Amino acid sequence: MKVIVGLGNQGKQYEKTPHNIGFRVIDALADRMHDEKDMEHIGRKRHTLYVLDEFWHTRKEGERERVVLLKPRTFMNESGLAVKEFMRYHGNECAVSNDVWIVHDDGDIALGSYRLDMNKRAAGHKGVQSVFDHLGTKDTIRFRFGIRPPDGRKKTARFVLRNIPKSEQQCYDAGIAKMVEGILRALRESAGRAQLFLNTRTDS
């Protein structure tokens, strides 16, 4: 089983902010997976701490793997509570190091750039750190979506919670599509192949 966790905040006021990019990627991924022949939607579940969509992924060899797209219903800084609760019931079905993937915004990476990393520290991202703290390890796969604007402003609480300006919206939309494609490549091929695809600037 793969558990793909998108980090964000619940509430209308956060929907269009850079800090919610993890939720937006998960939503776009769910829409895409509904249309893919090798993906079969199992259902949608709501829990006090999270909401999730489940799919069966049928590999070329005919084997099936369950894929869970999970969005915490806690605030960003307590995201680990939701992941820990899910893993408490289903942890015997997957290994954190290979099977828990985190999708999140990253102010240390320029807008238009992306990274797939494994076993790296949170580098100040409180949502990621919460997941690490509650799982007791940083040994996860992370899909990092760059949000640092062209003027090079540093990531601040005010910046990540502002609405995305119209001048940057096209770049965000393209980035969401690229991130979805990268996650699908990781599911169908390998994290290494997805890393080659994602760890390159879109304008290069």
PASEBA-1860 file (N, C-alpha, C; in nm, 3 decimals):
! residues 204
1> MKVIVGLG> 0.083/-0.120/0.000/0.000/0.000/0.000/0.087/0.125/0.000 ~ 0.048/0.224/-0.081/0.112/0.354/-0.081/0.018/0.454/-0.016 ~ 0.071/0.535/0.074/-0.005/0.640/0.141/0.054/0.773/0.099 ~ -0.020/0.848/0.019/0.029/0.976/-0.034/-0.044/1.087/0.043 ~ 0.032/1.160/0.123/-0.024/1.260/0.213/0.000/1.400/0.158 ~ -0.106/1.473/0.132/-0.095/1.612/0.091/-0.111/1.702/0.212 ~ -0.018/1.796/0.232/-0.025/1.884/0.348/-0.092/2.016/0.312 ~ -0.177/2.063/0.403/-0.249/2.188/0.382/-0.332/2.222/0.503
9> NQGKQYEK> -0.417/2.321/0.488/-0.507/2.365/0.595/-0.651/2.357/0.548 ~ -0.739/2.311/0.635/-0.883/2.311/0.608/-0.936/2.454/0.612 ~ -1.036/2.483/0.529/-1.101/2.613/0.535/-1.087/2.691/0.406 ~ -1.196/2.762/0.370/-1.201/2.840/0.246/-1.088/2.943/0.239 ~ -1.054/3.002/0.355/-0.956/3.111/0.354/-0.816/3.063/0.316 ~ -0.795/2.930/0.319/-0.662/2.877/0.288/-0.652/2.812/0.150 ~ -0.767/2.796/0.082/-0.770/2.716/-0.041/-0.672/2.763/-0.147 ~ -0.658/2.894/-0.164/-0.578/2.948/-0.274/-0.444/3.004/-0.229
17> TPHNIGFR> -0.392/2.949/-0.119/-0.264/2.995/-0.067/-0.152/2.896/-0.104 ~ -0.028/2.943/-0.109/0.083/2.853/-0.140/0.095/2.737/-0.040 ~ 0.059/2.762/0.085/0.073/2.660/0.189/-0.022/2.543/0.167 ~ -0.121/2.561/0.080/-0.221/2.456/0.055/-0.190/2.376/-0.070 ~ -0.071/2.390/-0.126/-0.043/2.325/-0.252/-0.048/2.172/-0.239 ~ -0.018/2.119/-0.122/-0.027/1.975/-0.103/-0.168/1.923/-0.123 ~ -0.266/1.996/-0.071/-0.407/1.959/-0.090/-0.444/1.967/-0.238 ~ -0.400/2.073/-0.305/-0.436/2.091/-0.445/-0.377/1.983/-0.534
25> VIDALADR> -0.256/1.941/-0.504/-0.195/1.832/-0.580/-0.272/1.702/-0.558 ~ -0.308/1.674/-0.433/-0.384/1.552/-0.403/-0.518/1.553/-0.475 ~ -0.588/1.667/-0.475/-0.717/1.676/-0.545/-0.700/1.653/-0.694 ~ -0.598/1.714/-0.754/-0.573/1.696/-0.897/-0.532/1.553/-0.928 ~ -0.455/1.491/-0.838/-0.415/1.352/-0.857/-0.535/1.260/-0.852 ~ -0.626/1.283/-0.759/-0.748/1.202/-0.750/-0.830/1.213/-0.878 ~ -0.844/1.336/-0.930/-0.919/1.354/-1.055/-0.853/1.278/-1.169 ~ -0.722/1.286/-1.176/-0.649/1.217/-1.283/-0.662/1.065/-1.270
33> MHDEKDME> -0.652/1.015/-1.148/-0.657/0.870/-1.128/-0.794/0.813/-1.161 ~ -0.898/0.892/-1.143/-1.033/0.847/-1.182/-1.040/0.814/-1.330 ~ -0.957/0.880/-1.411/-0.962/0.864/-1.557/-0.859/0.766/-1.611 ~ -0.772/0.713/-1.524/-0.665/0.624/-1.570/-0.712/0.478/-1.571 ~ -0.679/0.406/-1.677/-0.726/0.269/-1.692/-0.667/0.174/-1.588 ~ -0.546/0.206/-1.540/-0.483/0.116/-1.443/-0.518/0.153/-1.299 ~ -0.611/0.248/-1.281/-0.654/0.289/-1.148/-0.804/0.265/-1.132 ~ -0.843/0.208/-1.019/-0.985/0.183/-0.991/-1.019/0.244/-0.855
41> HIGRKRHT> -1.115/0.334/-0.857/-1.153/0.401/-0.733/-1.227/0.305/-0.641 ~ -1.181/0.292/-0.518/-1.245/0.206/-0.418/-1.351/0.284/-0.342 ~ -1.318/0.405/-0.301/-1.414/0.484/-0.227/-1.348/0.601/-0.155 ~ -1.432/0.679/-0.092/-1.388/0.797/-0.017/-1.432/0.781/0.127 ~ -1.344/0.813/0.220/-1.375/0.798/0.362/-1.342/0.927/0.436 ~ -1.422/0.955/0.537/-1.398/1.070/0.624/-1.375/1.022/0.766 ~ -1.275/1.075/0.827/-1.241/1.047/0.966/-1.232/1.181/1.036 ~ -1.238/1.181/1.166/-1.225/1.305/1.242/-1.097/1.379/1.207
49> LYVLDEFW> -0.989/1.305/1.180/-0.858/1.366/1.159/-0.815/1.374/1.013 ~ -0.887/1.306/0.922/-0.845/1.308/0.783/-0.961/1.272/0.690 ~ -0.941/1.301/0.563/-1.030/1.254/0.457/-0.941/1.186/0.353 ~ -0.990/1.078/0.294/-0.905/1.005/0.200/-0.985/0.947/0.085 ~ -0.915/0.926/-0.026/-0.965/0.850/-0.140/-0.876/0.729/-0.157 ~ -0.939/0.614/-0.186/-0.863/0.489/-0.206/-0.879/0.440/-0.349 ~ -0.771/0.389/-0.404/-0.771/0.334/-0.539/-0.697/0.201/-0.540 ~ -0.734/0.116/-0.635/-0.651/0.001/-0.669/-0.567/0.039/-0.789
57> HTRKEGER> -0.436/0.016/-0.781/-0.348/0.036/-0.894/-0.307/-0.101/-0.947 ~ -0.344/-0.129/-1.071/-0.309/-0.256/-1.134/-0.181/-0.239/-1.214 ~ -0.078/-0.311/-1.175/0.051/-0.301/-1.243/0.050/-0.381/-1.373 ~ 0.154/-0.360/-1.454/0.163/-0.430/-1.582/0.163/-0.581/-1.564 ~ 0.222/-0.626/-1.452/0.229/-0.770/-1.427/0.096/-0.827/-1.379 ~ -0.002/-0.741/-1.357/-0.133/-0.787/-1.312/-0.154/-0.776/-1.162 ~ -0.046/-0.748/-1.087/-0.060/-0.733/-0.942/-0.128/-0.602/-0.909 ~ -0.203/-0.602/-0.799/-0.273/-0.481/-0.758/-0.217/-0.427/-0.627
65> ERVVLLKP> -0.210/-0.296/-0.618/-0.162/-0.231/-0.497/-0.263/-0.122/-0.459 ~ -0.291/-0.112/-0.330/-0.382/-0.008/-0.284/-0.306/0.123/-0.271 ~ -0.368/0.232/-0.320/-0.311/0.366/-0.310/-0.409/0.454/-0.234 ~ -0.362/0.515/-0.127/-0.445/0.601/-0.043/-0.399/0.745/-0.059 ~ -0.491/0.834/-0.096/-0.463/0.977/-0.104/-0.525/1.042/0.019 ~ -0.441/1.093/0.107/-0.487/1.137/0.239/-0.461/1.286/0.261 ~ -0.566/1.355/0.308/-0.553/1.496/0.346/-0.589/1.510/0.494 ~ -0.494/1.553/0.577/-0.524/1.574/0.718/-0.631/1.681/0.736
73> RTFMNESG> -0.717/1.662/0.837/-0.818/1.763/0.871/-0.774/1.846/0.990 ~ -0.654/1.823/1.035/-0.594/1.907/1.139/-0.538/2.031/1.070 ~ -0.491/2.127/1.145/-0.417/2.235/1.084/-0.278/2.182/1.047 ~ -0.213/2.256/0.957/-0.084/2.214/0.901/0.014/2.165/1.007 ~ 0.029/2.244/1.114/0.134/2.213/1.212/0.106/2.088/1.293 ~ -0.015/2.030/1.280/-0.049/1.906/1.350/-0.077/1.793/1.252 ~ -0.025/1.804/1.131/-0.051/1.703/1.027/-0.014/1.562/1.070 ~ 0.089/1.552/1.151/0.135/1.420/1.194/0.033/1.342/1.274
81> LAVKEFMR> -0.057/1.412/1.342/-0.162/1.343/1.418/-0.248/1.258/1.326 ~ -0.284/1.314/1.210/-0.368/1.242/1.115/-0.295/1.123/1.055 ~ -0.168/1.144/1.019/-0.091/1.035/0.959/-0.070/0.923/1.060 ~ -0.040/0.959/1.183/-0.019/0.859/1.287/-0.145/0.779/1.312 ~ -0.261/0.847/1.313/-0.387/0.778/1.336/-0.416/0.679/1.224 ~ -0.393/0.721/1.099/-0.413/0.628/0.987/-0.319/0.509/0.998 ~ -0.192/0.535/1.027/-0.094/0.428/1.035/-0.121/0.334/1.153 ~ -0.186/0.385/1.257/-0.218/0.301/1.372/-0.308/0.183/1.331
89> YHGNECAV> -0.396/0.208/1.236/-0.486/0.103/1.189/-0.430/0.025/1.072 ~ -0.346/0.089/0.991/-0.305/0.026/0.865/-0.154/0.009/0.852 ~ -0.079/0.039/0.957/0.066/0.036/0.948/0.124/-0.099/0.911 ~ 0.052/-0.206/0.939/0.103/-0.339/0.904/0.097/-0.365/0.754 ~ 0.030/-0.275/0.680/0.016/-0.293/0.536/0.122/-0.219/0.455 ~ 0.204/-0.137/0.521/0.304/-0.062/0.447/0.423/-0.028/0.536 ~ 0.533/0.004/0.471/0.655/0.044/0.541/0.676/0.192/0.519 ~ 0.705/0.267/0.624/0.716/0.411/0.613/0.818/0.453/0.508
97> SNDVWIVH> 0.935/0.388/0.507/1.045/0.432/0.421/1.010/0.428/0.272 ~ 0.931/0.333/0.230/0.898/0.320/0.088/0.756/0.360/0.055 ~ 0.667/0.355/0.151/0.525/0.361/0.122/0.452/0.485/0.171 ~ 0.514/0.568/0.254/0.454/0.694/0.295/0.521/0.807/0.218 ~ 0.441/0.875/0.137/0.490/0.985/0.055/0.423/1.114/0.102 ~ 0.499/1.223/0.110/0.446/1.351/0.156/0.458/1.453/0.043 ~ 0.349/1.525/0.016/0.346/1.630/-0.087/0.326/1.763/-0.016 ~ 0.417/1.858/-0.039/0.406/1.984/0.036/0.475/2.099/-0.037
105> DDGDIALG> 0.439/2.221/0.005/0.503/2.341/-0.045/0.644/2.353/0.015 ~ 0.730/2.426/-0.055/0.866/2.444/-0.003/0.918/2.581/-0.043 ~ 0.933/2.669/0.055/0.981/2.804/0.029/1.130/2.813/0.003 ~ 1.203/2.703/0.020/1.346/2.703/-0.009/1.374/2.674/-0.156 ~ 1.269/2.640/-0.231/1.283/2.607/-0.373/1.207/2.711/-0.455 ~ 1.266/2.755/-0.564/1.205/2.859/-0.648/1.076/2.808/-0.713 ~ 0.980/2.899/-0.727/0.859/2.868/-0.802/0.896/2.824/-0.943 ~ 0.841/2.710/-0.985/0.877/2.653/-1.114/0.979/2.541/-1.104
113> SYRLDMNK> 1.021/2.510/-0.981/1.113/2.399/-0.958/1.052/2.302/-0.857 ~ 1.097/2.178/-0.862/1.040/2.071/-0.780/1.150/1.976/-0.738 ~ 1.124/1.900/-0.634/1.221/1.801/-0.587/1.147/1.677/-0.536 ~ 1.204/1.563/-0.563/1.165/1.440/-0.495/1.285/1.400/-0.411 ~ 1.267/1.396/-0.280/1.376/1.363/-0.189/1.337/1.250/-0.097 ~ 1.437/1.181/-0.045/1.416/1.071/0.048/1.505/1.090/0.170 ~ 1.447/1.068/0.286/1.524/1.067/0.411/1.598/1.197/0.435 ~ 1.527/1.310/0.419/1.587/1.441/0.445/1.512/1.511/0.556
121> RAAGHKGV> 1.581/1.602/0.626/1.520/1.673/0.738/1.412/1.769/0.689 ~ 1.328/1.815/0.781/1.214/1.899/0.746/1.253/2.040/0.705 ~ 1.370/2.087/0.747/1.423/2.219/0.709/1.325/2.331/0.743 ~ 1.262/2.321/0.857/1.176/2.428/0.905/1.030/2.419/0.866 ~ 0.993/2.322/0.783/0.851/2.305/0.746/0.781/2.234/0.861 ~ 0.692/2.306/0.929/0.632/2.253/1.051/0.535/2.137/1.026 ~ 0.470/2.136/0.910/0.382/2.024/0.878/0.461/1.896/0.858 ~ 0.571/1.907/0.783/0.658/1.792/0.762/0.718/1.745/0.894
129> QSVFDHLG> 0.764/1.841/0.975/0.824/1.805/1.104/0.724/1.733/1.193 ~ 0.597/1.775/1.188/0.493/1.709/1.267/0.478/1.562/1.225 ~ 0.481/1.537/1.094/0.472/1.399/1.046/0.592/1.318/1.094 ~ 0.711/1.376/1.083/0.831/1.307/1.130/0.821/1.275/1.279 ~ 0.778/1.373/1.357/0.770/1.355/1.503/0.673/1.244/1.540 ~ 0.558/1.241/1.474/0.456/1.142/1.511/0.487/1.003/1.455 ~ 0.558/0.996/1.344/0.598/0.865/1.292/0.727/0.816/1.356 ~ 0.803/0.909/1.416/0.929/0.872/1.479/1.042/0.850/1.382
137> TKDTIRFR> 1.029/0.906/1.260/1.134/0.890/1.159/1.117/0.996/1.052 ~ 1.226/1.031/0.984/1.219/1.117/0.866/1.241/1.035/0.738 ~ 1.238/0.906/0.752/1.265/0.815/0.640/1.140/0.800/0.553 ~ 1.104/0.909/0.482/0.989/0.909/0.393/1.031/0.963/0.257 ~ 0.943/0.947/0.160/0.963/1.008/0.028/0.883/1.138/0.027 ~ 0.947/1.247/-0.017/0.881/1.377/-0.017/0.880/1.438/-0.157 ~ 0.764/1.488/-0.195/0.746/1.561/-0.319/0.736/1.709/-0.282 ~ 0.840/1.785/-0.313/0.853/1.925/-0.269/0.821/2.019/-0.386
145> FGIRPPDG> 0.723/2.105/-0.364/0.675/2.198/-0.467/0.730/2.336/-0.434 ~ 0.818/2.389/-0.520/0.879/2.518/-0.494/0.779/2.632/-0.500 ~ 0.781/2.721/-0.399/0.688/2.834/-0.396/0.760/2.969/-0.383 ~ 0.894/2.968/-0.374/0.965/3.095/-0.358/0.950/3.177/-0.485 ~ 0.896/3.300/-0.476/0.866/3.380/-0.594/0.992/3.432/-0.662 ~ 0.976/3.483/-0.784/1.092/3.530/-0.861/1.173/3.640/-0.791 ~ 1.107/3.720/-0.707/1.181/3.828/-0.641/1.266/3.777/-0.524 ~ 1.257/3.645/-0.498/1.344/3.583/-0.398/1.305/3.607/-0.254
153> RKKTARFV> 1.182/3.655/-0.229/1.140/3.678/-0.092/1.147/3.549/-0.010 ~ 1.185/3.563/0.114/1.194/3.447/0.202/1.055/3.397/0.240 ~ 1.045/3.269/0.270/0.919/3.212/0.316/0.888/3.265/0.456 ~ 0.769/3.324/0.471/0.722/3.369/0.601/0.579/3.323/0.619 ~ 0.530/3.328/0.742/0.392/3.288/0.768/0.295/3.373/0.685 ~ 0.323/3.503/0.676/0.236/3.591/0.598/0.240/3.554/0.450 ~ 0.357/3.523/0.399/0.371/3.491/0.257/0.299/3.361/0.221 ~ 0.321/3.256/0.298/0.264/3.126/0.259/0.114/3.121/0.277
161> LRNIPKSE> 0.056/3.213/0.354/-0.087/3.213/0.377/-0.160/3.324/0.300 ~ -0.089/3.391/0.210/-0.155/3.489/0.124/-0.212/3.417/0.003 ~ -0.314/3.476/-0.061/-0.364/3.419/-0.185/-0.259/3.429/-0.295 ~ -0.250/3.329/-0.378/-0.153/3.329/-0.487/-0.190/3.440/-0.585 ~ -0.096/3.528/-0.617/-0.126/3.637/-0.712/-0.154/3.584/-0.853 ~ -0.235/3.659/-0.927/-0.272/3.617/-1.062/-0.149/3.599/-1.150 ~ -0.048/3.678/-1.127/0.073/3.671/-1.210/0.147/3.539/-1.193 ~ 0.121/3.467/-1.083/0.189/3.340/-1.056/0.098/3.219/-1.076
169> QQCYDAGI> -0.031/3.243/-1.099/-0.127/3.133/-1.102/-0.098/3.032/-1.212 ~ -0.059/3.079/-1.330/-0.030/2.987/-1.441/0.085/2.894/-1.405 ~ 0.185/2.948/-1.337/0.300/2.867/-1.297/0.257/2.761/-1.194 ~ 0.170/2.799/-1.102/0.120/2.703/-1.004/0.039/2.593/-1.072 ~ -0.047/2.631/-1.166/-0.129/2.531/-1.236/-0.042/2.432/-1.312 ~ 0.060/2.484/-1.381/0.152/2.397/-1.454/0.229/2.307/-1.358 ~ 0.266/2.363/-1.243/0.339/2.284/-1.144/0.256/2.172/-1.085 ~ 0.129/2.198/-1.061/0.041/2.094/-1.010/0.032/1.979/-1.109
177> AKMVEGIL> 0.017/2.012/-1.237/0.010/1.908/-1.341/0.140/1.829/-1.347 ~ 0.253/1.897/-1.333/0.382/1.827/-1.338/0.398/1.738/-1.216 ~ 0.358/1.786/-1.100/0.370/1.707/-0.978/0.283/1.581/-0.986 ~ 0.162/1.596/-1.039/0.074/1.479/-1.057/0.140/1.376/-1.147 ~ 0.198/1.423/-1.257/0.266/1.331/-1.349/0.384/1.263/-1.280 ~ 0.456/1.338/-1.198/0.569/1.279/-1.127/0.525/1.171/-1.028 ~ 0.419/1.195/-0.958/0.369/1.095/-0.862/0.323/0.970/-0.935 ~ 0.255/0.987/-1.047/0.211/0.871/-1.125/0.330/0.791/-1.178
185> RALRESAG> 0.436/0.860/-1.216/0.557/0.788/-1.260/0.619/0.710/-1.145 ~ 0.616/0.769/-1.026/0.668/0.697/-0.910/0.585/0.572/-0.881 ~ 0.454/0.581/-0.897/0.367/0.467/-0.873/0.388/0.359/-0.980 ~ 0.400/0.400/-1.104/0.405/0.305/-1.214/0.545/0.252/-1.243 ~ 0.646/0.335/-1.217/0.783/0.296/-1.249/0.866/0.285/-1.122 ~ 0.914/0.397/-1.072/0.993/0.397/-0.949/1.012/0.540/-0.901 ~ 1.049/0.555/-0.775/1.079/0.687/-0.721/1.198/0.748/-0.794 ~ 1.295/0.664/-0.832/1.411/0.713/-0.904/1.376/0.774/-1.038
193> RAQLFLNT> 1.286/0.711/-1.112/1.244/0.765/-1.241/1.167/0.894/-1.223 ~ 1.083/0.899/-1.120/1.009/1.021/-1.091/1.104/1.134/-1.051 ~ 1.210/1.099/-0.980/1.308/1.198/-0.938/1.376/1.261/-1.059 ~ 1.410/1.181/-1.158/1.471/1.234/-1.281/1.376/1.329/-1.352 ~ 1.249/1.299/-1.346/1.148/1.382/-1.413/1.124/1.513/-1.338 ~ 1.119/1.506/-1.205/1.080/1.623/-1.126/1.196/1.716/-1.091 ~ 1.314/1.662/-1.068/1.424/1.745/-1.019/1.490/1.825/-1.131 ~ 1.404/1.891/-1.209/1.450/1.974/-1.320/1.355/2.093/-1.330
201> RTDS> 1.408/2.210/-1.353/1.323/2.328/-1.367/1.234/2.315/-1.488 ~ 1.109/2.367/-1.477/1.015/2.362/-1.587/1.059/2.451/-1.703 ~ 1.141/2.554/-1.675/1.182/2.645/-1.782/1.318/2.612/-1.839 ~ 1.373/2.495/-1.801/1.504/2.457/-1.852/1.492/2.383/-1.983
END
